[in-house]
């Protein structure tokens, strides 16, 4: 899947969406205002994105964790670990 991210000149918000996807599928991500490394920024953003994707996959599957893991292309065990880490389930 190709993804597109745009950063406004005067904002710390990033809008990310898959190319050709529905505009409703866009995700707004707030970046820290202070100067940080990519590694630090990703450490803050990745959990937010993963949590949102997990919640969406669970909604799409009626909370079927096995099917959600397949949609997310991760193992069932990884999904369970992430659910526990993010207090999602």
C-alpha positions in Angstrom: 0.0 0.0 0.0 1.3 3.4 -0.9 0.9 6.1 1.7 1.0 9.9 1.5 1.8 12.2 4.4 1.6 16.0 4.2 3.0 18.5 6.7 1.7 22.1 6.8 4.2 25.0 7.0 2.6 26.6 10.0 1.3 23.6 11.9 2.7 20.6 13.8 -0.1 18.4 12.4 0.5 15.7 9.8 -2.3 14.4 7.7 -1.7 10.8 6.5 -3.7 8.7 4.2 -3.3 5.8 1.8 -3.1 6.9 -1.9 -6.5 6.6 -3.5 -8.2 6.0 -0.2 -11.4 7.6 1.1 -10.8 11.0 2.7 -12.6 9.7 5.8 -9.6 7.3 6.2 -7.2 10.2 6.9 -5.5 10.3 10.2 -4.3 13.5 11.9 -1.1 13.2 13.9 0.2 16.0 16.1 4.0 16.3 16.2 5.9 17.7 19.1 6.6 21.4 18.8 10.2 21.1 20.0 12.9 19.8 17.7 13.2 16.0 18.0 14.9 13.3 16.1 12.9 11.0 13.8 13.5 8.2 16.2 11.9 10.2 19.1 9.0 11.4 17.0 8.3 7.9 15.8 8.4 6.5 19.3 5.6 8.9 20.2 3.5 8.5 17.0 3.7 4.7 16.3 1.7 3.7 19.4 -1.1 6.1 18.5 -1.3 4.8 15.0 -1.1 1.1 16.0 -3.8 1.6 18.6 -6.1 3.3 16.1 -5.5 0.6 13.5 -6.1 -2.2 16.1 -9.4 -0.6 17.2 -10.5 -0.2 13.6 -9.7 -3.8 12.8 -11.6 -5.0 15.8 -14.6 -3.0 14.9 -14.5 -4.4 11.3 -14.4 -8.0 12.6 -16.9 -7.6 15.5 -14.0 -8.0 18.0 -12.8 -11.2 16.5 -9.1 -11.0 17.4 -8.0 -13.8 15.0 -9.5 -12.1 12.0 -8.3 -8.7 13.2 -4.7 -10.0 13.4 -5.0 -11.3 9.8 -6.3 -7.9 8.6 -3.4 -6.2 10.4 -1.0 -8.8 9.0 0.4 -9.6 12.4 0.4 -12.7 14.5 -2.5 -13.4 16.9 0.1 -13.4 19.7 1.4 -9.9 18.6 -2.1 -8.6 18.6 -2.7 -9.8 22.1 0.5 -8.3 23.3 -0.4 -4.9 21.7 -3.9 -5.0 23.1 -2.3 -5.4 26.6 0.3 -2.8 26.0 -2.1 -0.2 24.8 -4.9 -1.2 27.2 -7.3 -1.7 24.3 -8.8 -5.0 25.4 
